Amino acid sequence: MNSSADDVIRSVADAVEQRALARGTHVPALGSVRSMVDSDESEMAVDYLVNTVNSYRLTLGQDEYDRLMWAADKLGSADDVTDIDPQLLVPAADEA
């Protein structure tokens, strides 16, 4: 268990969820991301978060992408993060 990486995954999922809710989109899968982290399945949570972002066409700020990449690298799953659709990346989370 890598608590700092876990914290990053949770915080990115929370930020993405807040933006989704602001646009009127409820994304239950983001709760599953947090549950996976809580169940010590952080590598799977990264993959699931990436798939959720792509599937729901959710934006990810460059700062969030960088933090998620850092966490995934710590967990040995950085390749998963590169699967995010580049069109969903925005310069800053507050512009998403």
TABELNOR-V460913 format. One record per residue. NEAR is the number of other C-alpha atoms within 12 Angstrom. Layout:
NEAR
NEAR
This chain:
17
21
17
19
31
34
26
33
47
31
26
39
41
25
30
41
32
24
27
25
16
14
16
11
17
18
26
20
27
37
26
26
37
30
23
25
33
22
15
21
25
36
34
28
38
47
35
32
48
41
23
32
35
25
18
26
24
37
37
41
28
23
23
34
39
25
28
42
32
28
35
35
25
23
30
20
25
26
20
27
36
23
24
34
22
20
17
28
29
21
18
17
23
17
14
25
